[in-house]
Amino acid sequence: MLTKDKIKKTIDSLPDNFTIEDVIEELIVIDKIEQGLKDIEEGNVYTTEEVKQRLSKWLK
């Protein structure tokens, strides 16, 4: 979950001139990274073998 503090830090890390799209893109990236880390902590991950099995029909 994004907090005001994280949003402020994100905006502070951007150059002086930026677009709304720049902010949104940065926030989306941060949110996706946090979601991924949460999935790892909760064990919601696949092994390499599981991924290969799931994608085998496309990886021929």
MMTF fields as JSON, N, C-alpha, C and O atoms, coordinates in Angstrom:
{
  "mmtfVersion": "1.0.0",
  "mmtfProducer": "UNKNOWN",
  "numBonds": 239,
  "numAtoms": 240,
  "numGroups": 60,
  "numChains": 1,
  "numModels": 1,
  "chainsPerModel": [1],
  "groupsPerChain": [60],
  "chainIdList": ["A"],
  "bondAtomList": [4, 2, 8, 6, 12, 10, 16, 14, 20, 18, 24, 22, 28, 26, 32, 30, 36, 34, 40, 38, 44, 42, 48, 46, 52, 50, 56, 54, 60, 58, 64, 62, 68, 66, 72, 70, 76, 74, 80, 78, 84, 82, 88, 86, 92, 90, 96, 94, 100, 98, 104, 102, 108, 106, 112, 110, 116, 114, 120, 118, 124, 122, 128, 126, 132, 130, 136, 134, 140, 138, 144, 142, 148, 146, 152, 150, 156, 154, 160, 158, 164, 162, 168, 166, 172, 170, 176, 174, 180, 178, 184, 182, 188, 186, 192, 190, 196, 194, 200, 198, 204, 202, 208, 206, 212, 210, 216, 214, 220, 218, 224, 222, 228, 226, 232, 230, 236, 234],
  "bondOrderList": [1, 1, 1, 1, 1, 1, 1, 1, 1, 1, 1, 1, 1, 1, 1, 1, 1, 1, 1, 1, 1, 1, 1, 1, 1, 1, 1, 1, 1, 1, 1, 1, 1, 1, 1, 1, 1, 1, 1, 1, 1, 1, 1, 1, 1, 1, 1, 1, 1, 1, 1, 1, 1, 1, 1, 1, 1, 1, 1],
  "groupList": [{"groupName": "MET", "atomNameList": ["N", "CA", "C", "O"], "elementList": ["N", "C", "C", "O"], "formalChargeList": [0, 0, 0, 0], "bondAtomList": [1, 0, 2, 1, 3, 2], "bondOrderList": [1, 1, 2], "singleLetterCode": "M", "chemCompType": "L-PEPTIDE LINKING"}, {"groupName": "LEU", "atomNameList": ["N", "CA", "C", "O"], "elementList": ["N", "C", "C", "O"], "formalChargeList": [0, 0, 0, 0], "bondAtomList": [1, 0, 2, 1, 3, 2], "bondOrderList": [1, 1, 2], "singleLetterCode": "L", "chemCompType": "L-PEPTIDE LINKING"}, {"groupName": "THR", "atomNameList": ["N", "CA", "C", "O"], "elementList": ["N", "C", "C", "O"], "formalChargeList": [0, 0, 0, 0], "bondAtomList": [1, 0, 2, 1, 3, 2], "bondOrderList": [1, 1, 2], "singleLetterCode": "T", "chemCompType": "L-PEPTIDE LINKING"}, {"groupName": "LYS", "atomNameList": ["N", "CA", "C", "O"], "elementList": ["N", "C", "C", "O"], "formalChargeList": [0, 0, 0, 0], "bondAtomList": [1, 0, 2, 1, 3, 2], "bondOrderList": [1, 1, 2], "singleLetterCode": "K", "chemCompType": "L-PEPTIDE LINKING"}, {"groupName": "ASP", "atomNameList": ["N", "CA", "C", "O"], "elementList": ["N", "C", "C", "O"], "formalChargeList": [0, 0, 0, 0], "bondAtomList": [1, 0, 2, 1, 3, 2], "bondOrderList": [1, 1, 2], "singleLetterCode": "D", "chemCompType": "L-PEPTIDE LINKING"}, {"groupName": "ILE", "atomNameList": ["N", "CA", "C", "O"], "elementList": ["N", "C", "C", "O"], "formalChargeList": [0, 0, 0, 0], "bondAtomList": [1, 0, 2, 1, 3, 2], "bondOrderList": [1, 1, 2], "singleLetterCode": "I", "chemCompType": "L-PEPTIDE LINKING"}, {"groupName": "SER", "atomNameList": ["N", "CA", "C", "O"], "elementList": ["N", "C", "C", "O"], "formalChargeList": [0, 0, 0, 0], "bondAtomList": [1, 0, 2, 1, 3, 2], "bondOrderList": [1, 1, 2], "singleLetterCode": "S", "chemCompType": "L-PEPTIDE LINKING"}, {"groupName": "PRO", "atomNameList": ["N", "CA", "C", "O"], "elementList": ["N", "C", "C", "O"], "formalChargeList": [0, 0, 0, 0], "bondAtomList": [1, 0, 2, 1, 3, 2], "bondOrderList": [1, 1, 2], "singleLetterCode": "P", "chemCompType": "L-PEPTIDE LINKING"}, {"groupName": "ASN", "atomNameList": ["N", "CA", "C", "O"], "elementList": ["N", "C", "C", "O"], "formalChargeList": [0, 0, 0, 0], "bondAtomList": [1, 0, 2, 1, 3, 2], "bondOrderList": [1, 1, 2], "singleLetterCode": "N", "chemCompType": "L-PEPTIDE LINKING"}, {"groupName": "PHE", "atomNameList": ["N", "CA", "C", "O"], "elementList": ["N", "C", "C", "O"], "formalChargeList": [0, 0, 0, 0], "bondAtomList": [1, 0, 2, 1, 3, 2], "bondOrderList": [1, 1, 2], "singleLetterCode": "F", "chemCompType": "L-PEPTIDE LINKING"}, {"groupName": "GLU", "atomNameList": ["N", "CA", "C", "O"], "elementList": ["N", "C", "C", "O"], "formalChargeList": [0, 0, 0, 0], "bondAtomList": [1, 0, 2, 1, 3, 2], "bondOrderList": [1, 1, 2], "singleLetterCode": "E", "chemCompType": "L-PEPTIDE LINKING"}, {"groupName": "VAL", "atomNameList": ["N", "CA", "C", "O"], "elementList": ["N", "C", "C", "O"], "formalChargeList": [0, 0, 0, 0], "bondAtomList": [1, 0, 2, 1, 3, 2], "bondOrderList": [1, 1, 2], "singleLetterCode": "V", "chemCompType": "L-PEPTIDE LINKING"}, {"groupName": "GLN", "atomNameList": ["N", "CA", "C", "O"], "elementList": ["N", "C", "C", "O"], "formalChargeList": [0, 0, 0, 0], "bondAtomList": [1, 0, 2, 1, 3, 2], "bondOrderList": [1, 1, 2], "singleLetterCode": "Q", "chemCompType": "L-PEPTIDE LINKING"}, {"groupName": "GLY", "atomNameList": ["N", "CA", "C", "O"], "elementList": ["N", "C", "C", "O"], "formalChargeList": [0, 0, 0, 0], "bondAtomList": [1, 0, 2, 1, 3, 2], "bondOrderList": [1, 1, 2], "singleLetterCode": "G", "chemCompType": "PEPTIDE LINKING"}, {"groupName": "TYR", "atomNameList": ["N", "CA", "C", "O"], "elementList": ["N", "C", "C", "O"], "formalChargeList": [0, 0, 0, 0], "bondAtomList": [1, 0, 2, 1, 3, 2], "bondOrderList": [1, 1, 2], "singleLetterCode": "Y", "chemCompType": "L-PEPTIDE LINKING"}, {"groupName": "ARG", "atomNameList": ["N", "CA", "C", "O"], "elementList": ["N", "C", "C", "O"], "formalChargeList": [0, 0, 0, 0], "bondAtomList": [1, 0, 2, 1, 3, 2], "bondOrderList": [1, 1, 2], "singleLetterCode": "R", "chemCompType": "L-PEPTIDE LINKING"}, {"groupName": "TRP", "atomNameList": ["N", "CA", "C", "O"], "elementList": ["N", "C", "C", "O"], "formalChargeList": [0, 0, 0, 0], "bondAtomList": [1, 0, 2, 1, 3, 2], "bondOrderList": [1, 1, 2], "singleLetterCode": "W", "chemCompType": "L-PEPTIDE LINKING"}],
  "groupTypeList": [0, 1, 2, 3, 4, 3, 5, 3, 3, 2, 5, 4, 6, 1, 7, 4, 8, 9, 2, 5, 10, 4, 11, 5, 10, 10, 1, 5, 11, 5, 4, 3, 5, 10, 12, 13, 1, 3, 4, 5, 10, 10, 13, 8, 11, 14, 2, 2, 10, 10, 11, 3, 12, 15, 1, 6, 3, 16, 1, 3],
  "groupIdList": [1, 2, 3, 4, 5, 6, 7, 8, 9, 10, 11, 12, 13, 14, 15, 16, 17, 18, 19, 20, 21, 22, 23, 24, 25, 26, 27, 28, 29, 30, 31, 32, 33, 34, 35, 36, 37, 38, 39, 40, 41, 42, 43, 44, 45, 46, 47, 48, 49, 50, 51, 52, 53, 54, 55, 56, 57, 58, 59, 60],
  "secStructList": [7, 7, 7, 2, 2, 2, 2, 2, 2, 2, 2, 2, 2, 1, 7, 1, 1, 7, 7, 2, 2, 2, 2, 2, 2, 2, 2, 2, 2, 2, 2, 2, 2, 2, 2, 2, 2, 2, 2, 2, 2, 2, 6, 7, 7, 7, 7, 2, 2, 2, 2, 2, 2, 2, 2, 6, 6, 6, 7, 7],
  "xCoordList": [0.833, 0.0, 0.885, 1.871, 0.517, 1.246, 0.807, -0.37, 1.753, 1.448, 1.782, 2.464, 1.306, 1.625, 3.135, 3.666, 3.812, 5.26, 5.946, 6.851, 5.52, 6.113, 5.832, 6.693, 4.639, 4.283, 5.13, 5.623, 5.299, 6.137, 7.578, 8.201, 8.102, 9.48, 9.623, 10.642, 8.615, 8.647, 8.692, 9.496, 7.838, 7.804, 9.125, 9.642, 9.677, 10.957, 12.099, 13.078, 11.987, 13.062, 13.02, 13.979, 11.917, 11.784, 12.532, 12.785, 12.882, 13.518, 12.546, 11.357, 13.057, 12.214, 11.047, 9.97, 11.252, 10.185, 9.749, 10.537, 8.499, 7.979, 6.509, 5.857, 6.005, 4.6, 3.831, 4.416, 2.535, 1.686, 1.938, 1.928, 2.163, 2.446, 3.704, 3.753, 4.729, 5.956, 5.655, 6.151, 4.846, 4.496, 3.704, 3.991, 2.72, 1.884, 2.733, 2.573, 3.627, 4.487, 5.358, 5.48, 5.95, 6.785, 5.96, 6.404, 4.776, 3.929, 3.473, 3.39, 3.18, 2.785, 3.932, 3.725, 5.146, 6.312, 6.513, 6.713, 6.461, 6.633, 5.554, 5.85, 4.314, 3.213, 3.411, 3.183, 3.832, 4.043, 5.179, 5.096, 6.242, 7.356, 6.88, 7.204, 6.117, 5.6, 4.669, 4.698, 3.854, 2.975, 3.796, 3.471, 4.865, 5.733, 6.425, 6.513, 6.917, 7.566, 6.576, 6.926, 5.352, 4.32, 4.03, 3.885, 3.944, 3.717, 4.838, 4.585, 6.071, 7.206, 7.071, 7.234, 6.773, 6.622, 5.52, 5.637, 4.45, 3.32, 3.486, 2.627, 4.588, 4.848, 4.08, 3.972, 3.552, 2.803, 3.761, 3.745, 4.589, 5.586, 5.587, 5.063, 6.178, 6.318, 7.786, 8.645, 8.075, 9.439, 9.675, 8.736, 10.924, 11.261, 10.556, 10.067, 10.503, 9.836, 8.347, 7.787, 7.707, 6.28, 6.02, 5.046, 6.885, 6.734, 6.913, 6.135, 7.926, 8.157, 6.942, 6.536, 6.362, 5.183, 4.011, 3.303, 3.796, 2.657, 2.814, 1.828, 4.051, 4.278, 4.726, 5.036, 4.761, 5.313, 4.603, 5.244, 3.312, 2.597, 3.012, 2.827, 3.571, 4.011, 5.516, 6.0, 6.254, 7.705, 8.269, 9.391, 7.533, 7.991, 9.008, 9.499],
  "yCoordList": [-1.171, 0.0, 1.244, 1.326, 2.188, 3.449, 4.339, 4.379, 5.036, 5.978, 7.383, 7.558, 8.368, 9.751, 9.967, 10.658, 9.367, 9.518, 8.973, 9.609, 7.797, 7.211, 8.069, 8.224, 8.619, 9.477, 10.743, 11.185, 11.328, 12.519, 12.219, 12.999, 11.087, 10.713, 10.489, 10.852, 9.899, 9.67, 10.997, 11.175, 11.92, 13.229, 13.955, 14.593, 13.867, 14.513, 13.933, 14.628, 12.675, 12.033, 12.382, 12.123, 12.965, 13.337, 14.641, 15.427, 14.864, 16.141, 17.301, 17.082, 18.519, 19.688, 19.819, 20.281, 19.42, 19.482, 18.062, 17.261, 17.762, 16.43, 16.543, 17.556, 15.462, 15.424, 14.542, 13.777, 14.665, 13.794, 12.34, 11.462, 12.085, 10.715, 10.173, 8.994, 11.015, 10.591, 10.141, 9.107, 10.915, 10.577, 9.277, 8.389, 9.17, 7.963, 6.734, 5.69, 6.853, 5.721, 5.294, 4.102, 6.245, 5.927, 5.259, 4.28, 5.779, 5.21, 3.8, 2.938, 3.564, 2.219, 1.245, 0.132, 1.655, 0.789, 0.456, -0.706, 1.464, 1.239, 0.299, -0.608, 0.506, -0.34, -1.787, -2.715, -1.986, -3.347, -4.043, -5.238, -3.303, -3.884, -4.304, -5.396, -3.442, -3.775, -4.986, -5.829, -5.072, -6.238, -7.507, -8.541, -7.43, -8.586, -9.017, -10.211, -8.056, -8.38, -9.007, -9.924, -8.514, -9.092, -10.531, -11.411, -10.77, -12.133, -13.064, -14.205, -12.584, -13.406, -13.743, -14.897, -12.734, -12.958, -13.966, -14.755, -13.941, -14.84, -16.186, -17.059, -16.359, -17.631, -17.814, -18.935, -16.749, -16.821, -16.682, -15.688, -17.706, -17.699, -19.056, -20.04, -19.09, -20.33, -20.693, -19.815, -21.988, -22.442, -22.371, -22.227, -22.473, -22.463, -23.603, -23.428, -24.756, -25.914, -25.656, -25.991, -25.071, -24.763, -23.781, -23.918, -22.816, -21.839, -22.533, -22.304, -23.374, -24.095, -24.952, -24.996, -25.634, -26.457, -25.617, -25.984, -24.489, -23.637, -23.01, -22.793, -22.723, -22.03, -22.979, -22.532, -24.271, -25.23, -25.174, -25.367, -24.917, -24.895, -23.685, -23.7, -22.636, -21.467, -21.455, -20.683, -22.294, -22.278, -23.43, -23.874, -23.9, -25.041, -24.625, -25.456],
  "zCoordList": [0.0, 0.0, 0.0, 0.732, -0.821, -0.851, 0.305, 0.665, 0.868, 1.931, 1.453, 0.443, 2.174, 1.822, 1.804, 0.935, 2.77, 2.857, 1.609, 1.069, 1.147, -0.056, -1.283, -2.149, -1.355, -2.48, -2.455, -3.492, -1.266, -1.14, -1.545, -2.264, -1.081, -1.425, -2.925, -3.514, -3.539, -4.975, -5.718, -6.633, -5.328, -5.978, -5.753, -6.671, -4.55, -4.265, -5.088, -5.364, -5.48, -6.241, -7.729, -8.456, -8.178, -9.589, -9.868, -8.954, -11.132, -11.482, -11.227, -10.995, -11.27, -11.0, -11.97, -11.59, -13.204, -14.21, -14.545, -15.048, -14.265, -14.567, -14.917, -14.662, -15.513, -15.904, -14.924, -14.157, -14.969, -14.158, -14.533, -13.67, -15.815, -16.266, -15.6, -15.25, -15.417, -14.74, -13.316, -12.868, -12.611, -11.232, -11.196, -10.393, -12.057, -12.082, -12.397, -11.764, -13.362, -13.728, -12.538, -12.255, -11.858, -10.695, -9.596, -8.995, -9.336, -8.292, -8.645, -7.771, -9.91, -10.344, -10.144, -9.66, -10.515, -10.348, -8.872, -8.517, -8.021, -6.583, -6.055, -5.277, -6.466, -6.019, -6.474, -5.697, -7.724, -8.228, -7.494, -7.209, -7.185, -6.435, -5.046, -4.58, -4.391, -3.063, -3.111, -2.215, -4.145, -4.289, -4.453, -3.869, -5.249, -5.457, -4.178, -3.889, -3.412, -2.144, -1.165, -0.422, -1.167, -0.301, -0.721, 0.128, -2.03, -2.521, -2.079, -1.691, -2.135, -1.697, -0.223, 0.173, 0.59, 2.035, 2.338, 3.276, 1.548, 1.776, 1.095, 1.219, 0.374, -0.293, -1.587, -2.084, -2.137, -3.396, -4.582, -5.308, -4.752, -5.829, -6.526, -6.003, -7.702, -8.456, -8.558, -8.648, -8.545, -8.81, -10.314, -11.097, -10.698, -12.114, -12.833, -13.949, -12.207, -12.817, -13.001, -14.045, -12.013, -12.127, -13.272, -14.013, -13.402, -14.488, -15.833, -16.759, -15.944, -17.201, -17.559, -18.72, -16.568, -16.828, -17.276, -18.214, -16.614, -16.95, -18.335, -19.038, -18.72, -19.998, -21.114, -22.218, -20.834, -21.807, -23.157, -24.19, -23.173, -24.454, -25.3, -26.517, -24.674, -25.427, -25.672, -26.5, -24.966, -25.057, -25.887, -25.643, -26.826, -27.639, -28.638, -29.402]
}
